[in-house]
Amino acid sequence: MSRDLLVNTQRHQVAHLTNAFVRLDNISLSVIAGSGGAIPYNSYTLYALGVPDIAQGDLLLDTASSDQYRVSGNPEQFDSDHLEVMVEKVMMKTP
């Protein structure tokens, strides 16, 4: 299942990009299980058209909800057409 999102990004707690259009795809449970625990269950593959300046460690803030995602993989560019990278959902604790 995939979801289309508009996200704002932060790099080192400073606003970086605003309203970047991205798509999040679930990673197959069989792939996660086969990784021997190397891929957390709350991981997704992020796709972005064009090549936005997204780097490992950036924080992505969903503009429509309070969800946050941390870029955990190395972004891969494909033919200056799109970007793919693994992200992890940041789990918030309720006070």
FILUMFI-443757 format. One line per field, with one value per atom (N, C-alpha, C, O): residue in three letters; atom name; x, y, z. Coordinates in nm, 2 decimals, padded with zeros to 4 digits. Example, Ala and Ser with C-alpha at 12.3 -4.5 7.8 and 13.67 -1.06 7.14 Angstrom:
BEGIN
code [Ala  Ala  Ala  Ala  Ser  Ser  Ser  Ser]
site [N  CA  C  O  N  CA  C  O]
east [01.32  01.23  01.32  01.42  01.28  01.37  01.29  01.34]
north [-00.57  -00.45  -00.33  -00.33  -00.22  -00.11  00.00  00.11]
up [00.78  00.78  00.78  00.85  00.71  00.71  00.79  00.80]
This chain:
BEGIN
code [Met  Met  Met  Met  Ser  Ser  Ser  Ser  Arg  Arg  Arg  Arg  Asp  Asp  Asp  Asp  Leu  Leu  Leu  Leu  Leu  Leu  Leu  Leu  Val  Val  Val  Val  Asn  Asn  Asn  Asn  Thr  Thr  Thr  Thr  Gln  Gln  Gln  Gln  Arg  Arg  Arg  Arg  His  His  His  His  Gln  Gln  Gln  Gln  Val  Val  Val  Val  Ala  Ala  Ala  Ala  His  His  His  His  Leu  Leu  Leu  Leu  Thr  Thr  Thr  Thr  Asn  Asn  Asn  Asn  Ala  Ala  Ala  Ala  Phe  Phe  Phe  Phe  Val  Val  Val  Val  Arg  Arg  Arg  Arg  Leu  Leu  Leu  Leu  Asp  Asp  Asp  Asp  Asn  Asn  Asn  Asn  Ile  Ile  Ile  Ile  Ser  Ser  Ser  Ser  Leu  Leu  Leu  Leu  Ser  Ser  Ser  Ser  Val  Val  Val  Val  Ile  Ile  Ile  Ile  Ala  Ala  Ala  Ala  Gly  Gly  Gly  Gly  Ser  Ser  Ser  Ser  Gly  Gly  Gly  Gly  Gly  Gly  Gly  Gly  Ala  Ala  Ala  Ala  Ile  Ile  Ile  Ile  Pro  Pro  Pro  Pro  Tyr  Tyr  Tyr  Tyr  Asn  Asn  Asn  Asn  Ser  Ser  Ser  Ser  Tyr  Tyr  Tyr  Tyr  Thr  Thr  Thr  Thr  Leu  Leu  Leu  Leu  Tyr  Tyr  Tyr  Tyr  Ala  Ala  Ala  Ala  Leu  Leu  Leu  Leu  Gly  Gly  Gly  Gly  Val  Val  Val  Val  Pro  Pro  Pro  Pro  Asp  Asp  Asp  Asp  Ile  Ile  Ile  Ile  Ala  Ala  Ala  Ala  Gln  Gln  Gln  Gln  Gly  Gly  Gly  Gly  Asp  Asp  Asp  Asp  Leu  Leu  Leu  Leu  Leu  Leu  Leu  Leu  Leu  Leu  Leu  Leu  Asp  Asp  Asp  Asp  Thr  Thr  Thr  Thr  Ala  Ala  Ala  Ala  Ser  Ser  Ser  Ser  Ser  Ser  Ser  Ser  Asp  Asp  Asp  Asp  Gln  Gln  Gln  Gln  Tyr  Tyr  Tyr  Tyr  Arg  Arg  Arg  Arg  Val  Val  Val  Val  Ser  Ser  Ser  Ser  Gly  Gly  Gly  Gly  Asn  Asn  Asn  Asn  Pro  Pro  Pro  Pro  Glu  Glu  Glu  Glu  Gln  Gln  Gln  Gln  Phe  Phe  Phe  Phe  Asp  Asp  Asp  Asp  Ser  Ser  Ser  Ser  Asp  Asp  Asp  Asp  His  His  His  His  Leu  Leu  Leu  Leu  Glu  Glu  Glu  Glu  Val  Val  Val  Val  Met  Met  Met  Met  Val  Val  Val  Val  Glu  Glu  Glu  Glu  Lys  Lys  Lys  Lys  Val  Val  Val  Val  Met  Met  Met  Met  Met  Met  Met  Met  Lys  Lys  Lys  Lys  Thr  Thr  Thr  Thr  Pro  Pro  Pro  Pro]
site [N  CA  C  O  N  CA  C  O  N  CA  C  O  N  CA  C  O  N  CA  C  O  N  CA  C  O  N  CA  C  O  N  CA  C  O  N  CA  C  O  N  CA  C  O  N  CA  C  O  N  CA  C  O  N  CA  C  O  N  CA  C  O  N  CA  C  O  N  CA  C  O  N  CA  C  O  N  CA  C  O  N  CA  C  O  N  CA  C  O  N  CA  C  O  N  CA  C  O  N  CA  C  O  N  CA  C  O  N  CA  C  O  N  CA  C  O  N  CA  C  O  N  CA  C  O  N  CA  C  O  N  CA  C  O  N  CA  C  O  N  CA  C  O  N  CA  C  O  N  CA  C  O  N  CA  C  O  N  CA  C  O  N  CA  C  O  N  CA  C  O  N  CA  C  O  N  CA  C  O  N  CA  C  O  N  CA  C  O  N  CA  C  O  N  CA  C  O  N  CA  C  O  N  CA  C  O  N  CA  C  O  N  CA  C  O  N  CA  C  O  N  CA  C  O  N  CA  C  O  N  CA  C  O  N  CA  C  O  N  CA  C  O  N  CA  C  O  N  CA  C  O  N  CA  C  O  N  CA  C  O  N  CA  C  O  N  CA  C  O  N  CA  C  O  N  CA  C  O  N  CA  C  O  N  CA  C  O  N  CA  C  O  N  CA  C  O  N  CA  C  O  N  CA  C  O  N  CA  C  O  N  CA  C  O  N  CA  C  O  N  CA  C  O  N  CA  C  O  N  CA  C  O  N  CA  C  O  N  CA  C  O  N  CA  C  O  N  CA  C  O  N  CA  C  O  N  CA  C  O  N  CA  C  O  N  CA  C  O  N  CA  C  O  N  CA  C  O  N  CA  C  O  N  CA  C  O  N  CA  C  O  N  CA  C  O  N  CA  C  O  N  CA  C  O  N  CA  C  O  N  CA  C  O  N  CA  C  O  N  CA  C  O  N  CA  C  O]
east [00.08  00.00  00.09  00.19  00.05  00.13  00.04  -00.08  00.11  00.04  00.12  00.24  00.04  00.10  00.10  00.00  00.21  00.22  00.29  00.36  00.25  00.33  00.41  00.35  00.54  00.62  00.71  00.75  00.74  00.84  00.96  00.94  01.08  01.20  01.28  01.28  01.34  01.43  01.57  01.57  01.67  01.81  01.88  01.89  01.92  01.99  01.89  01.94  01.77  01.66  01.64  01.58  01.67  01.65  01.56  01.59  01.46  01.37  01.45  01.54  01.42  01.51  01.42  01.44  01.33  01.24  01.09  01.06  01.01  00.87  00.78  00.81  00.68  00.58  00.64  00.61  00.73  00.78  00.68  00.64  00.65  00.56  00.63  00.73  00.59  00.66  00.55  00.44  00.59  00.51  00.58  00.70  00.51  00.56  00.50  00.38  00.58  00.54  00.58  00.69  00.49  00.52  00.63  00.63  00.71  00.81  00.75  00.69  00.76  00.70  00.74  00.86  00.65  00.68  00.78  00.86  00.77  00.87  01.01  01.11  01.02  01.16  01.21  01.32  01.12  01.16  01.20  01.30  01.12  01.15  01.28  01.36  01.30  01.42  01.55  01.66  01.54  01.65  01.72  01.82  01.65  01.71  01.70  01.79  01.61  01.60  01.67  01.67  01.74  01.81  01.72  01.76  01.60  01.50  01.39  01.32  01.37  01.27  01.13  01.11  01.03  00.90  00.83  00.73  00.87  00.81  00.88  00.89  00.94  01.02  00.94  00.84  00.97  00.90  01.00  01.11  00.96  01.04  00.98  00.86  01.06  01.01  01.05  01.17  00.96  00.99  00.95  00.85  01.04  01.01  01.04  01.15  00.95  00.98  01.07  01.07  01.16  01.26  01.37  01.36  01.46  01.56  01.57  01.66  01.48  01.49  01.61  01.66  01.65  01.77  01.73  01.71  01.72  01.69  01.82  01.87  01.86  01.99  01.96  01.86  02.05  02.04  02.04  02.12  01.94  01.93  01.82  01.79  01.78  01.67  01.54  01.52  01.47  01.34  01.23  01.23  01.14  01.03  00.90  00.87  00.83  00.71  00.60  00.59  00.50  00.38  00.30  00.26  00.26  00.18  00.04  -00.03  -00.01  -00.16  -00.18  -00.29  -00.08  -00.09  00.03  00.12  00.04  00.16  00.27  00.36  00.25  00.35  00.49  00.50  00.59  00.73  00.81  00.79  00.89  00.98  01.12  01.15  01.21  01.36  01.42  01.39  01.50  01.56  01.67  01.77  01.66  01.76  01.85  01.96  01.82  01.91  01.98  01.96  02.06  02.13  02.04  02.00  02.00  01.92  01.98  02.10  01.90  01.95  01.88  01.76  01.96  01.90  01.90  01.99  01.79  01.77  01.75  01.64  01.85  01.84  01.79  01.72  01.83  01.78  01.63  01.58  01.56  01.42  01.35  01.24  01.40  01.34  01.44  01.55  01.39  01.48  01.41  01.29  01.49  01.44  01.53  01.65  01.46  01.53  01.45  01.32  01.51  01.44  01.42  01.51  01.30  01.27  01.21  01.15  01.22  01.16  01.06  01.09  00.94  00.85  00.90  00.94  00.90  00.94  00.82  00.71  00.84  00.73  00.73  00.83  00.62  00.61  00.55  00.46  00.60  00.55  00.45  00.47  00.33  00.23  00.27  00.29  00.27  00.31  00.21  00.23]
north [-00.12  00.00  00.12  00.13  00.22  00.35  00.47  00.46  00.57  00.70  00.81  00.82  00.91  01.03  01.14  01.15  01.20  01.30  01.43  01.43  01.54  01.66  01.67  01.66  01.69  01.70  01.82  01.87  01.86  01.97  01.89  01.79  01.94  01.87  01.96  02.08  01.89  01.96  01.89  01.77  01.97  01.92  01.99  02.11  01.91  01.97  02.07  02.17  02.03  02.11  02.25  02.34  02.26  02.38  02.35  02.25  02.43  02.40  02.40  02.49  02.31  02.29  02.30  02.39  02.21  02.21  02.22  02.17  02.28  02.29  02.23  02.25  02.16  02.11  02.02  02.04  01.93  01.83  01.72  01.66  01.69  01.58  01.45  01.43  01.35  01.22  01.11  01.14  00.99  00.87  00.77  00.75  00.72  00.62  00.49  00.47  00.39  00.25  00.16  00.18  00.08  -00.02  -00.12  -00.15  -00.16  -00.27  -00.40  -00.41  -00.49  -00.63  -00.69  -00.68  -00.75  -00.82  -00.93  -00.96  -01.00  -01.10  -01.05  -01.11  -00.93  -00.87  -00.83  -00.85  -00.77  -00.73  -00.85  -00.85  -00.96  -01.08  -01.14  -01.20  -01.14  -01.20  -01.12  -01.17  -01.00  -00.91  -00.95  -00.89  -01.04  -01.08  -00.96  -00.96  -00.87  -00.76  -00.64  -00.54  -00.64  -00.52  -00.41  -00.29  -00.44  -00.34  -00.33  -00.43  -00.22  -00.21  -00.22  -00.19  -00.27  -00.29  -00.16  -00.17  -00.04  00.08  00.16  00.28  00.08  00.14  00.14  00.06  00.24  00.26  00.29  00.34  00.27  00.32  00.45  00.46  00.56  00.69  00.71  00.69  00.76  00.79  00.94  00.99  01.01  01.15  01.18  01.14  01.24  01.28  01.40  01.48  01.40  01.50  01.45  01.34  01.54  01.50  01.61  01.69  01.60  01.70  01.68  01.57  01.78  01.77  01.71  01.77  01.57  01.50  01.41  01.35  01.42  01.35  01.26  01.27  01.17  01.08  01.16  01.25  01.12  01.20  01.31  01.36  01.35  01.45  01.40  01.28  01.49  01.47  01.52  01.63  01.43  01.47  01.48  01.39  01.59  01.62  01.63  01.71  01.53  01.53  01.65  01.68  01.73  01.85  01.82  01.91  01.70  01.68  01.61  01.60  01.56  01.49  01.52  01.60  01.46  01.49  01.38  01.37  01.30  01.19  01.25  01.35  01.19  01.23  01.10  00.99  01.12  01.02  01.06  01.18  00.97  01.00  00.93  00.81  00.99  00.93  00.84  00.89  00.71  00.62  00.56  00.50  00.56  00.51  00.61  00.73  00.57  00.66  00.69  00.59  00.81  00.84  00.80  00.82  00.74  00.69  00.77  00.78  00.83  00.91  00.82  00.75  00.83  00.75  00.84  00.89  00.85  00.93  01.07  01.12  01.13  01.27  01.28  01.39  01.16  01.16  01.14  01.21  01.06  01.04  00.99  00.96  01.00  00.96  00.85  00.86  00.76  00.65  00.65  00.66  00.63  00.62  00.55  00.55  00.48  00.42  00.52  00.59  00.52  00.61  00.53  00.42  00.57  00.51  00.61  00.73  00.56  00.65  00.67  00.58  00.80  00.83  00.81  00.87  00.72  00.69  00.79  00.80  00.85  00.96  00.89  00.81  00.94  00.89  01.00  01.12  00.95  01.04  01.07  00.98  01.20  01.23  01.18  01.20]
up [00.00  00.00  00.00  00.07  -00.08  -00.08  -00.05  -00.06  00.00  00.04  -00.02  -00.02  -00.08  -00.13  -00.02  00.05  00.00  00.11  00.06  -00.03  00.13  00.12  00.25  00.35  00.24  00.36  00.36  00.25  00.48  00.50  00.56  00.63  00.53  00.58  00.67  00.66  00.77  00.86  00.85  00.85  00.85  00.85  00.97  00.97  01.06  01.18  01.25  01.30  01.26  01.33  01.26  01.33  01.14  01.06  00.94  00.87  00.92  00.80  00.68  00.66  00.59  00.47  00.34  00.26  00.32  00.21  00.26  00.37  00.18  00.21  00.10  -00.02  00.14  00.05  -00.06  -00.18  -00.02  -00.12  -00.14  -00.04  -00.26  -00.29  -00.29  -00.37  -00.20  -00.20  -00.19  -00.16  -00.21  -00.20  -00.10  -00.12  -00.01  00.09  00.05  00.04  00.04  00.01  00.13  00.18  00.17  00.27  00.22  00.10  00.31  00.28  00.31  00.42  00.22  00.24  00.38  00.41  00.45  00.57  00.55  00.64  00.44  00.41  00.40  00.43  00.34  00.32  00.46  00.49  00.54  00.68  00.76  00.83  00.75  00.83  00.78  00.86  00.65  00.59  00.62  00.59  00.67  00.70  00.83  00.86  00.90  01.03  01.14  01.23  01.12  01.22  01.18  01.25  01.06  01.02  00.97  00.97  00.93  00.89  00.99  01.01  01.06  01.16  01.09  00.97  01.17  01.12  01.07  00.99  01.12  01.09  00.98  00.97  00.88  00.77  00.65  00.63  00.56  00.44  00.33  00.36  00.20  00.09  00.05  00.02  00.04  -00.01  -00.15  -00.19  -00.23  -00.37  -00.39  -00.34  -00.46  -00.49  -00.64  -00.69  -00.71  -00.85  -00.85  -00.76  -00.95  -00.95  -00.85  -00.81  -00.82  -00.73  -00.62  -00.62  -00.52  -00.42  -00.33  -00.32  -00.26  -00.17  -00.04  00.06  -00.04  00.08  00.11  00.02  00.24  00.28  00.39  00.46  00.42  00.53  00.66  00.68  00.75  00.87  00.87  00.98  00.76  00.75  00.82  00.82  00.87  00.93  00.84  00.80  00.80  00.71  00.80  00.87  00.78  00.86  00.77  00.68  00.79  00.70  00.73  00.85  00.63  00.65  00.68  00.74  00.65  00.68  00.81  00.86  00.87  01.00  01.09  01.05  01.20  01.29  01.27  01.35  01.17  01.14  01.10  01.03  01.15  01.12  01.08  01.13  00.98  00.93  00.92  00.89  00.96  00.96  00.84  00.82  00.76  00.64  00.70  00.76  00.68  00.74  00.64  00.68  00.51  00.41  00.33  00.35  00.24  00.15  00.03  -00.04  00.00  -00.11  -00.24  -00.27  -00.33  -00.46  -00.57  -00.57  -00.66  -00.77  -00.89  -00.92  -00.97  -01.09  -01.21  -01.22  -01.29  -01.42  -01.40  -01.48  -01.29  -01.26  -01.27  -01.29  -01.25  -01.27  -01.14  -01.12  -01.05  -00.92  -00.82  -00.85  -00.69  -00.58  -00.50  -00.48  -00.45  -00.37  -00.24  -00.25  -00.13  00.00  00.10  00.10  00.20  00.31  00.42  00.46  00.48  00.59  00.70  00.68  00.83  00.94  01.00  01.02  01.04  01.11  01.25  01.32  01.29  01.43  01.52  01.50  01.62  01.71  01.82  01.89  01.84  01.94  02.07  02.06  02.18  02.31  02.36  02.36  02.40  02.46  02.60  02.68  02.64  02.78  02.88  03.00]
